[in-house]
Amino acid sequence: MDLVEGVIDRVTFRDEETLYTVARIKTDDGIVTAVGPFSSATPGQAVRLTGSWVVHRSYGRQFKVEQMEIVAPATLKGIERYLGSGLIRGIGPVTAKRIVQHFKMDTLEVIESRPEALLEVPGIGPKRASQIARAAQEHKSIQKVMVFLQSHGVSPTYAVKIYKRYGDDAVAVVSQNPYQLADEIYGIGFKTADKIAREVGVDKDSPYRVDSGIKYWMAKASDDGHCYSEAEDVVGEVAHELDVSEDLVKEGLVRLQRSGDIFREGESSVWLGPFYHSERGVAQRLYELNHGRMWQLESLSQEELDKAQAHTGLSLGAQQRNAIVRAFQCGVMVLTGGPGTGKTTTLKLMIDLFEARGLRVLLAAPTGRAAKRLSEASGRSAKTIHRLLEFEPGEEGWRFARGVSSPLECDVLVVDEMSMVDILLMHNMLKAVKPGTRLVLVGDVDQLPSVGPGNVLRDIIDSGAVETVVLDEVFRQAPGSMIVSNAHRINRGEFPHLRGARDFFFINEEDPEKVAEAVVHTVKSRLPRYLKCSPIHDIQVLSPMRRTVTGVDSLNMMLRDALNPPRQGVSELKYGATLFRRGDKVMQIRNNYERRVFNGDMGLIVRIDPEEGEVVVRYPEAEYDRDVTYLQDELDELVLSYCVSVHKSQGSEYPAVVVPVTTQHYVMLQRNLIYTAVTRAREVVVLVGTKRALAIGIRNASLLKRRTMLAERLRELAGATY
């Protein structure tokens, strides 16, 4: 085995799940590219790497890492970079430079043993010194845990989380059952826990490993939208992935069933507990609301409807009038239709008439952006479902204050963008709806289903057990506009009209790199001139995939370089392989209930303090319009969002949308994905790629069938036949 010693100069790539890292190492003999599992990857960190030299056919000579050992930085520059990485809260790059200039090679000893001496450093007052002292003490306390965990393949970020969760018991927990981490530490998945288990000597046939592997595999299935798995698939796939016998997996299923982690229905279906309870609960609550006692209402007469229509000046078609009449007759009603079919107009008049009868109406939507759109369209207050249910932090994360014992105070609940609502959120919402409440569910069933498990809106409609009104007559379309008509053409499986349109364009490019360049040029120059709009605020790029040169990740880097390049006086801060810059367009990628920002909320970086290691993001379109401060070690909650996935765009509208459509995206090209992307635009759609790729996507209506049983449960409760 060969040995390389040096300092991490730059992290080119890092996968926090597998810990696979590509890094530049500065050695006495020059720069070395090292690849492999790094327990830690912080620029400025001194490392001793054991491995072998290889020659990659594309990237040349590299050092393939087998083992990594962290050593104390041996140079002033190394200490400075090490401290400036955000390892100790309160020390950013600027402060690190001052401290190292003052204490030289004694810096680490001062911080660990004599933090009060930091007052000697210009710019560090008592408050900052105290903050650094506390952080340093915490850091010192976890060194034993950090050394143990990092020697077994855990990154510093996760090592801190593990210590905060288990304290001094962390080493014992990891040694006895590292799979516990996969259940209890956000960001540590089964694969990381499995790697740690191998390091600490856990047997591959361990019941802990088998049980965790089953839950991991079933959770992966839920990531694809499934609520349950076939028992035969679970046994075969888990046995193969874990390299254990099928009998051991069957024994694991029995254990998990006894513990209540999974449930079985019949011989074939296996459910994780939350999805089993949620789907059964949704079916039961919908049945009770639909067939239970409602607040008594006289039927809505045609004369009453005519009078309300004349008073508001709204013009309704026959389908829209029928929807309003049926809403007064049903406990639960679904209103669905594509763009321009009058859902908003129908909803507005429906709410007017409910309120005219003295009914209390509440409006909700899954995301902050969707709630704002609903509020603007209806002229009334609308909330996210989370806010409606009054989420609040608790000892084990968060909970909803509204539920069975504290239901919502309303007579009618209207929920928009229902295609985005997954089975777990639907269950929580319905638990807070008291008997007798009318429920109106609104959405476009032809859009992409929810990111989370289930296919709630589609299943409710397909059950035939709930009154459904379909609006398919197009009303809203400006003269010469092709967005709405082309969206409907795509939804019918027809190729869109591209000639003579003023708001629907196709840029033909074959080569993927040329496609990416055309996307950037369109966003930076062509559309801003055409619409007289802001390329950052008014134009959104939507891509079907994350990878490839026309995927989300690559386009984000290209668009950021074009729209917000580095320049003097514009502060920056690096986290892992991502560089954040003031003015960047970013997205929150997981729910943070304490900060009240949620997965999919988009904002703008308005301030970066490299000295403090802080980033401030303004969220103008979120439900809570406010600035949110992130510390450096919390930046894993943010990604650049000049380009986002089509799924992440659901519930939003933008003045202009640009969509790359290439055969690189072949596996993701589906009709409902293209339809969803096109319907996000209010004023202009630009597709960039090949007509062949577009045609492939439009023809592909074979949706991945999600394994759910909500429709069957609703039919069974309603007494219908299949």
C-alpha positions in Angstrom: 0.0 0.0 0.0 1.2 3.5 -0.8 1.0 6.6 1.5 0.1 10.2 0.8 0.4 13.0 3.4 -0.9 16.5 2.8 -3.6 19.0 3.3 -7.0 19.0 1.6 -6.9 21.9 -0.8 -10.3 21.5 -2.4 -13.3 19.1 -2.4 -14.4 18.6 -6.0 -17.1 16.1 -5.2 -18.6 14.4 -2.2 -21.5 12.0 -1.6 -22.5 12.2 2.0 -24.4 9.0 1.9 -21.5 6.8 0.6 -18.8 9.2 1.7 -17.2 8.8 -1.8 -15.0 11.9 -2.3 -12.9 13.5 -5.0 -10.4 15.9 -3.5 -7.3 17.8 -4.4 -4.5 17.1 -1.8 -1.6 19.6 -1.5 1.6 17.6 -0.8 5.3 18.4 -0.6 5.5 17.1 -4.2 2.6 19.0 -5.6 -1.1 18.5 -6.1 -2.6 15.0 -5.9 -6.1 14.0 -6.9 -7.5 11.5 -4.3 -10.7 9.5 -4.7 -12.5 7.1 -2.3 -14.2 7.1 1.0 -13.2 10.1 3.2 -14.4 10.1 6.8 -14.1 13.8 6.7 -13.5 16.3 3.8 -12.8 19.8 5.1 -10.5 22.1 3.2 -7.4 22.8 5.3 -7.6 19.5 7.0 -4.3 17.6 7.3 -4.7 14.0 6.3 -2.7 10.8 5.9 -4.1 8.6 3.1 -3.3 4.9 2.6 -4.1 3.4 -0.8 -2.8 2.8 -4.3 -2.1 4.8 -7.5 -4.4 4.2 -10.4 -4.8 5.7 -13.9 -8.3 6.8 -14.9 -8.9 6.7 -18.6 -10.5 10.2 -18.5 -9.0 11.9 -15.5 -5.5 10.5 -15.5 -3.4 9.5 -12.5 -5.3 9.4 -9.2 -4.7 8.1 -5.6 -7.4 5.5 -4.7 -8.0 5.9 -1.0 -8.5 2.8 1.2 -8.0 4.4 4.6 -7.9 8.0 5.9 -6.4 9.4 9.1 -6.9 13.0 10.2 -3.8 14.7 11.6 -3.4 18.1 13.2 -2.6 20.7 10.6 1.2 21.2 10.4 1.3 24.7 8.8 -0.2 28.1 9.7 -2.1 28.1 6.4 -3.5 24.6 7.2 -4.6 25.7 10.6 -6.3 28.8 9.2 -8.2 26.8 6.6 -9.1 24.1 9.1 -10.6 26.6 11.5 -12.3 28.7 8.8 -14.2 25.7 7.5 -17.0 26.2 10.1 -15.8 23.4 12.4 -16.1 25.7 15.5 -19.2 27.9 15.5 -18.3 31.5 15.7 -15.1 31.1 13.7 -15.4 31.9 10.0 -12.6 32.4 7.5 -11.9 36.0 8.4 -11.8 35.4 12.2 -9.7 32.3 11.6 -7.1 34.4 9.8 -6.9 36.9 12.7 -6.6 34.2 15.3 -3.8 32.3 13.5 -1.9 35.5 12.8 -2.0 36.2 16.5 -1.2 32.8 18.0 0.7 31.1 15.2 1.3 27.4 15.8 -0.2 27.7 19.3 -3.7 28.4 17.8 -5.3 25.0 18.4 -3.9 24.7 21.9 -5.3 28.2 22.8 -8.7 27.4 21.5 -8.9 24.1 23.2 -7.3 25.0 26.6 -7.1 28.8 26.9 -10.0 30.3 25.0 -10.1 33.4 27.2 -6.9 34.4 25.5 -8.9 35.0 22.3 -9.7 38.5 23.8 -6.2 39.5 22.6 -7.3 39.1 19.0 -8.5 42.4 17.4 -12.3 42.2 16.7 -13.0 39.5 19.2 -14.9 40.9 22.2 -16.2 39.1 25.3 -19.4 37.9 23.7 -17.6 36.4 20.7 -14.9 34.9 22.9 -17.5 33.4 25.1 -19.3 31.9 22.1 -16.1 30.4 20.7 -15.2 29.1 24.2 -18.5 27.3 24.5 -18.2 25.9 21.0 -14.6 24.9 21.6 -15.6 23.1 24.8 -18.3 21.2 23.0 -15.9 20.4 20.2 -13.4 19.1 22.8 -16.0 17.0 24.5 -16.9 15.2 21.3 -13.3 14.6 20.1 -13.4 11.1 21.5 -16.6 10.4 19.7 -15.5 12.2 16.6 -12.3 10.2 16.4 -14.2 6.9 16.9 -16.9 7.7 14.4 -14.5 9.2 11.8 -12.3 6.1 12.0 -15.5 4.1 11.1 -16.5 6.2 8.2 -18.7 8.9 9.6 -18.4 12.6 8.5 -17.9 15.4 11.1 -21.3 16.8 10.4 -23.0 13.5 11.3 -20.6 12.9 14.1 -21.8 16.1 15.8 -25.5 15.0 15.2 -24.8 11.6 16.7 -23.2 13.2 19.8 -26.0 15.6 20.3 -28.5 12.8 20.1 -26.8 10.2 22.3 -24.2 12.2 24.3 -21.6 10.0 26.0 -23.6 6.9 25.0 -22.8 7.6 21.3 -19.9 5.1 21.2 -21.9 2.4 22.9 -24.9 2.9 20.6 -22.7 2.8 17.4 -20.8 -0.2 18.7 -23.9 -2.3 19.6 -26.5 -1.3 17.0 -25.3 1.2 14.4 -28.5 0.6 12.5 -30.3 2.6 15.2 -28.7 5.7 13.5 -30.6 5.1 10.3 -33.9 5.4 12.3 -33.0 8.3 14.5 -30.4 10.5 12.8 -31.6 12.6 9.8 -29.2 12.1 6.9 -27.7 8.8 8.0 -29.2 6.2 5.8 -29.0 2.4 5.9 -25.9 2.3 3.7 -23.9 4.5 6.0 -25.1 2.6 9.0 -24.2 -0.7 7.3 -20.7 0.6 6.5 -20.2 1.6 10.1 -21.5 -1.8 11.2 -18.9 -3.6 9.1 -16.2 -1.4 10.6 -17.3 -2.3 14.2 -17.7 -5.9 13.4 -21.5 -6.4 13.4 -22.3 -9.8 11.7 -23.9 -9.5 8.3 -26.6 -11.9 9.5 -27.4 -9.8 12.5 -31.2 -9.3 13.1 -30.5 -5.6 13.6 -29.1 -5.5 10.0 -31.8 -7.5 8.5 -34.6 -5.5 10.1 -33.0 -2.2 9.2 -32.5 -3.5 5.6 -36.1 -4.4 5.3 -37.3 -0.9 6.4 -34.7 0.7 4.2 -35.8 -1.2 1.1 -39.5 -0.4 1.8 -38.7 3.2 2.4 -37.0 3.3 -1.0 -40.2 2.0 -2.5 -42.2 4.8 -0.8 -39.7 7.3 -2.4 -41.2 6.0 -5.7 -44.7 6.8 -4.4 -45.7 3.3 -3.2 -47.7 2.8 -0.1 -47.0 -0.9 0.2 -44.7 -3.5 -1.3 -45.2 -7.1 -2.5 -44.0 -9.5 0.1 -42.3 -11.6 -2.5 -40.4 -8.6 -3.7 -39.3 -7.6 -0.2 -38.0 -11.0 0.6 -36.1 -11.5 -2.7 -34.7 -8.0 -3.1 -33.6 -7.6 0.5 -32.0 -11.0 0.6 -30.1 -10.1 -2.6 -29.1 -6.6 -1.4 -27.9 -7.7 2.0 -26.4 -11.0 0.8 -28.4 -13.0 3.4 -30.8 -15.9 3.1 -34.4 -15.4 2.3 -35.3 -17.2 5.5 -33.5 -14.5 7.5 -35.6 -11.9 5.7 -38.8 -13.8 6.4 -37.9 -13.9 10.1 -37.2 -10.2 10.0 -40.7 -9.5 8.6 -42.2 -11.5 11.5 -40.2 -9.5 14.0 -41.1 -6.2 12.5 -44.8 -7.2 12.3 -44.7 -8.1 16.0 -43.1 -4.8 16.9 -45.7 -2.8 14.8 -43.1 -1.5 12.4 -44.9 -3.2 9.5 -48.3 -4.6 8.7 -49.5 -7.4 6.4 -52.7 -7.5 4.5 -53.4 -10.9 3.0 -50.4 -12.9 1.9 -49.0 -10.4 -0.6 -48.9 -6.8 0.7 -46.5 -5.5 3.3 -46.9 -2.0 4.7 -44.7 0.3 6.7 -46.8 1.4 9.7 -47.3 5.1 8.9 -48.6 4.4 5.4 -50.8 1.6 6.5 -52.5 3.7 9.2 -52.7 6.7 7.0 -54.3 5.0 4.0 -56.9 3.3 6.2 -57.5 6.5 8.1 -58.0 8.6 4.9 -60.5 6.1 3.5 -62.5 6.0 6.7 -62.6 9.8 7.2 -63.6 10.5 3.7 -66.4 7.9 4.0 -67.6 9.4 7.2 -67.5 13.0 5.8 -69.3 11.9 2.7 -72.0 9.8 4.3 -72.3 11.4 7.8 -74.6 14.1 8.9 -73.8 17.5 7.2 -74.9 20.9 8.3 -78.3 21.3 6.8 -78.4 23.4 3.6 -81.2 24.1 1.3 -80.4 23.1 -2.3 -79.0 25.8 -4.4 -81.6 27.0 -6.9 -80.8 28.1 -10.4 -82.3 31.5 -9.7 -80.0 31.9 -6.7 -77.0 31.0 -8.9 -78.1 33.4 -11.6 -78.4 36.2 -9.1 -75.0 35.6 -7.6 -73.5 35.3 -11.1 -75.0 38.7 -12.1 -73.9 40.3 -8.9 -70.3 39.3 -9.2 -70.1 39.8 -13.0 -68.7 36.3 -13.4 -69.7 34.2 -16.3 -70.2 30.4 -15.8 -70.6 27.5 -18.2 -72.8 24.5 -17.6 -70.0 22.4 -16.1 -69.1 25.2 -13.6 -72.7 25.8 -12.6 -73.1 22.0 -12.0 -70.0 22.0 -9.8 -71.4 24.7 -7.5 -74.8 23.0 -7.2 -73.2 19.7 -6.4 -70.9 21.2 -3.8 -74.1 22.2 -1.8 -75.4 18.6 -2.0 -72.3 16.6 -1.2 -70.2 16.0 1.9 -67.1 15.6 -0.2 -66.6 16.8 -3.8 -63.7 16.8 -6.2 -63.3 19.6 -8.7 -60.7 18.8 -11.4 -59.7 20.3 -14.7 -56.7 21.6 -16.7 -55.5 25.2 -17.2 -58.1 27.7 -18.4 -61.1 25.6 -17.6 -62.4 27.9 -14.9 -61.6 26.2 -11.7 -60.7 29.5 -10.0 -63.9 31.3 -11.2 -66.0 28.3 -10.1 -64.3 28.2 -6.7 -64.7 32.0 -6.1 -68.4 32.0 -6.7 -68.8 28.8 -4.8 -67.2 30.4 -1.7 -69.3 33.5 -2.1 -72.5 31.4 -2.0 -71.3 29.3 1.0 -70.6 32.5 2.9 -73.9 34.0 1.9 -75.5 31.1 3.7 -73.5 32.0 6.8 -71.0 29.1 6.5 -67.4 29.5 7.7 -65.0 28.6 4.9 -61.3 27.8 5.3 -58.9 27.7 2.3 -55.7 25.7 2.2 -53.0 24.4 -0.2 -49.9 22.2 0.2 -47.2 24.9 -0.3 -46.7 28.6 0.5 -46.7 29.5 -3.1 -49.8 27.6 -3.9 -51.5 29.1 -0.8 -50.6 32.7 -2.0 -52.0 31.9 -5.4 -55.2 30.6 -3.9 -55.5 33.7 -1.7 -55.0 36.1 -4.6 -57.5 34.2 -6.8 -60.2 33.9 -4.2 -59.7 37.3 -2.5 -59.6 35.5 0.9 -57.0 34.3 3.3 -55.5 30.9 2.4 -52.9 28.9 4.4 -50.6 26.0 3.9 -52.0 22.8 5.2 -49.2 22.7 7.8 -50.1 26.2 9.0 -53.8 25.4 9.0 -53.1 22.4 11.2 -50.9 24.6 13.5 -47.7 22.6 13.3 -45.4 23.2 16.3 -42.0 21.9 17.4 -42.0 19.1 20.0 -39.4 17.0 21.8 -39.4 14.5 18.9 -39.4 17.0 16.0 -42.8 18.4 15.4 -46.5 17.8 15.7 -49.9 19.2 14.6 -51.9 21.0 17.3 -55.1 20.5 15.3 -56.4 17.0 15.2 -59.3 14.8 16.5 -59.3 16.4 19.9 -58.9 20.0 18.5 -60.6 20.1 15.1 -60.7 23.0 12.7 -63.4 25.5 13.3 -65.1 25.6 9.9 -68.2 24.4 8.0 -66.4 24.1 4.6 -62.8 23.3 3.9 -61.5 24.0 0.4 -58.1 22.4 -0.5 -56.4 23.4 -3.8 -53.5 21.7 -5.7 -54.6 18.3 -4.4 -52.4 16.4 -6.8 -49.4 17.5 -4.5 -50.9 16.1 -1.3 -49.5 12.7 -0.2 -51.2 10.1 1.9 -49.5 11.1 5.2 -50.4 14.8 4.9 -54.0 13.9 3.8 -54.4 11.8 6.9 -53.2 14.5 9.2 -55.5 17.0 7.6 -58.6 14.8 7.7 -58.1 14.0 11.4 -58.6 17.7 12.0 -61.8 17.9 10.0 -64.8 17.6 12.3 -68.0 15.6 11.4 -70.5 17.6 9.3 -67.8 19.7 7.5 -68.1 19.9 3.8 -64.8 19.1 1.9 -64.0 20.5 -1.5 -60.9 19.1 -3.1 -59.5 20.9 -6.1 -56.7 20.0 -8.5 -55.5 18.9 -11.9 -55.4 15.1 -11.8 -53.3 15.0 -15.0 -50.3 16.7 -13.4 -47.5 14.8 -11.7 -48.6 13.0 -8.5 -47.2 14.0 -5.1 -43.5 13.6 -4.3 -44.5 11.6 -1.2 -46.2 8.2 -1.2 -49.7 7.7 -2.5 -51.7 9.0 -5.4 -54.5 10.6 -3.4 -56.4 12.7 -5.9 -56.2 10.1 -8.6 -57.3 7.3 -6.2 -60.3 9.3 -4.9 -61.5 10.0 -8.4 -60.9 6.4 -9.6 -62.8 5.0 -6.6 -66.1 6.4 -8.0 -67.1 6.7 -4.3 -66.8 10.5 -4.2 -68.7 13.1 -6.3 -66.3 14.3 -9.0 -66.9 17.2 -11.4 -64.6 17.5 -14.4 -64.1 20.8 -16.1 -62.8 20.4 -19.7 -64.2 23.4 -21.5 -61.4 26.0 -22.0 -62.4 29.6 -21.1 -59.2 31.4 -20.2 -56.9 32.1 -23.2 -55.7 35.4 -24.5 -56.0 36.0 -28.2 -53.0 34.6 -29.9 -51.9 32.7 -26.8 -50.9 29.1 -27.2 -49.9 28.1 -23.7 -53.3 26.8 -22.6 -54.2 25.2 -25.9 -50.8 23.5 -26.2 -51.0 22.2 -22.7 -54.3 20.5 -23.5 -52.9 19.2 -26.8 -50.0 17.6 -24.9 -52.4 16.2 -22.3 -54.4 14.5 -25.2 -51.1 13.1 -26.6 -50.9 15.5 -29.5 -47.8 17.5 -30.6 -48.1 21.2 -29.7 -48.5 23.9 -32.3 -45.2 25.7 -32.7 -45.7 28.0 -35.6 -46.8 31.7 -35.2 -47.1 31.5 -31.4 -46.1 34.6 -29.4 -45.8 32.8 -26.1 -44.8 29.2 -26.9 -41.4 28.6 -28.5 -39.2 25.7 -29.5 -35.4 26.1 -29.9 -34.0 23.2 -31.9 -30.6 21.9 -30.6 -29.3 18.3 -30.9 -26.1 18.3 -28.9 -26.7 18.4 -25.1 -24.0 20.9 -24.5 -25.5 23.2 -27.1 -28.9 22.7 -25.4 -27.4 23.8 -22.1 -25.8 26.9 -23.7 -29.1 27.8 -25.4 -31.0 27.5 -22.1 -28.5 29.9 -20.5 -28.6 32.4 -23.4 -32.4 32.3 -23.4 -32.6 33.0 -19.7 -29.8 35.6 -19.6 -30.6 37.6 -22.8 -33.4 36.6 -25.0 -36.4 36.3 -22.6 -35.4 39.4 -20.5 -35.4 41.5 -23.7 -38.6 39.9 -25.0 -40.6 40.2 -21.8 -38.7 43.1 -20.2 -38.3 41.0 -17.1 -35.8 39.9 -14.5 -33.9 36.7 -15.4 -33.6 35.7 -11.8 -37.0 36.7 -10.4 -39.3 36.0 -13.4 -37.8 33.1 -15.3 -37.6 29.6 -14.0 -35.7 26.7 -15.7 -37.3 23.3 -15.2 -35.4 20.1 -15.9 -36.7 16.5 -15.9 -33.5 15.1 -14.3 -30.8 16.1 -11.8 -27.8 14.5 -13.6 -26.4 15.1 -17.2 -25.3 18.4 -18.7 -28.9 19.5 -19.1 -29.9 18.4 -15.7 -30.7 20.5 -12.6 -27.2 20.3 -11.0 -25.2 21.3 -14.1 -27.6 24.0 -15.3 -27.6 25.6 -11.9 -23.8 26.1 -12.0 -24.0 27.4 -15.6 -26.9 29.8 -14.9 -25.3 31.1 -11.6 -22.1 31.8 -13.5 -24.1 33.7 -16.1 -26.5 35.6 -13.9 -24.6 36.1 -10.6 -20.8 35.8 -11.4 -18.1 36.4 -8.9 -17.2 40.1 -8.5 -15.4 42.3 -6.1 -17.4 43.2 -3.0 -19.9 40.3 -3.4 -19.4 37.9 -0.4 -19.2 34.1 -0.7 -19.2 31.1 1.5 -18.4 27.5 0.7 -20.2 24.5 2.1 -18.8 21.1 0.9 -18.7 21.3 -2.8 -21.3 24.1 -3.1 -20.3 27.8 -3.2 -23.0 30.2 -2.1 -22.8 33.8 -3.3 -24.8 36.9 -2.2 -27.6 37.3 -4.8 -28.0 33.6 -5.4 -31.4 32.0 -6.0 -31.8 29.1 -3.6 -34.3 26.6 -2.4 -35.0 25.0 1.0 -34.9 21.2 0.4 -36.4 19.9 3.6 -39.0 21.0 6.1 -37.6 23.1 9.0 -40.5 23.6 11.4 -38.5 25.7 13.8 -37.6 28.3 11.1 -41.0 27.8 9.4 -39.4 27.2 6.0 -40.4 24.2 4.0 -39.2 21.8 1.3 -39.6 23.7 -2.0 -39.6 27.3 -0.6 -37.5 29.5 -2.9 -35.6 32.6 -1.8 -32.7 34.9 -2.5 -29.4 35.2 -0.5 -29.4 38.8 0.7 -26.4 38.6 3.0 -23.3 36.4 3.6 -21.1 37.0 6.6 -17.9 34.9 6.0 -16.5 36.0 9.3 -19.5 34.6 11.2 -20.1 31.8 8.7 -23.7 33.0 8.2 -26.0 33.1 5.2 -29.3 35.1 5.3 -32.0 34.1 2.8 -35.1 36.2 2.0 -38.2 34.1 1.2 -40.7 36.5 -0.5 -43.0 33.8 -1.9 -43.1 31.6 1.1 -46.1 31.7 3.5 -44.0 33.6 6.0 -42.4 36.5 4.1 -39.2 36.9 6.2 -35.4 36.6 6.3 -33.9 33.3 7.6 -30.4 33.0 8.9 -28.4 29.8 8.3 -25.1 28.9 10.1 -22.4 27.3 7.9 -23.0 23.8 9.2 -26.7 24.2 8.3 -26.2 24.9 4.7 -27.0 21.4 3.7 -30.7 22.5 3.8 -30.1 24.8 0.8 -29.4 24.2 -2.9 -29.1 26.6 -5.9 -32.5 27.0 -7.7 -31.9 28.8 -10.9 -33.0 25.4 -12.3 -35.3 23.0 -10.4 -36.8 19.7 -11.1 -40.3 19.7 -12.6 -41.6 17.9 -9.4 -40.3 20.8 -7.3 -42.1 23.3 -9.4 -45.6 21.9 -8.6 -48.0 24.4 -7.1 -46.0 27.4 -8.6 -46.5 29.7 -11.5 -43.8 31.8 -13.2 -44.0 34.5 -15.9 -41.7 32.4 -18.1 -40.5 28.8 -18.0 -37.6 27.3 -19.9 -37.5 23.5 -20.3 -34.7 21.4 -21.8 -36.1 18.4 -23.6 -33.4 15.9 -24.8 -33.0 12.2 -25.2 -30.6 12.3 -22.3 -33.7 12.5 -20.2 -35.2 9.5 -21.9 -36.2 7.6 -18.8 -37.9 10.6 -17.3 -39.7 11.9 -20.5 -43.4 11.4 -19.7 -46.5 13.1 -20.9 -47.6 14.3 -17.4 -44.1 15.6 -16.7 -44.1 17.8 -19.9 -47.7 18.8 -19.2 -46.8 19.9 -15.6 -43.8 21.9 -16.8 -45.8 23.7 -19.5 -48.6 24.6 -17.1 -46.2 26.4 -14.7 -45.9 29.3 -17.2 -48.2 32.4 -17.2 -46.7 34.3 -20.1 -44.1 32.4 -22.1 -42.9 28.8 -22.5 -39.6 28.0 -24.2 -38.7 24.3 -24.9 -35.1 23.7 -25.9 -33.9 20.4 -27.4 -35.2 18.0 -30.1 -38.7 17.5 -31.4 -38.0 13.8 -31.3 -37.4 13.9 -27.6 -40.5 16.0 -27.1 -42.6 13.5 -29.2 -41.2 10.6 -27.2 -42.3 12.3 -23.9 -45.8 13.2 -25.2 -46.4 9.6 -26.5 -45.3 8.1 -23.2 -48.4 8.0 -21.1 -47.5 4.8 -19.4 -47.3 6.1 -15.8 -45.6 4.2 -13.1 -48.4 2.5 -11.3 -48.1 3.4 -7.6 -48.9 0.6 -5.2 -51.9 2.0 -3.3 -55.2 0.6 -2.1 -57.1 3.8 -1.3 -59.5 3.5 -4.2 -60.3 -0.1 -3.3 -60.8 0.9 0.4 -63.2 3.7 -0.6 -65.2 1.4 -2.8 -65.4 -1.2 -0.1 -66.6 1.3 2.4 -69.2 2.7 0.0 -70.4 -0.8 -0.8 -69.6 -0.5 -4.5 -68.5 -3.4 -6.6 -65.2 -3.5 -8.4 
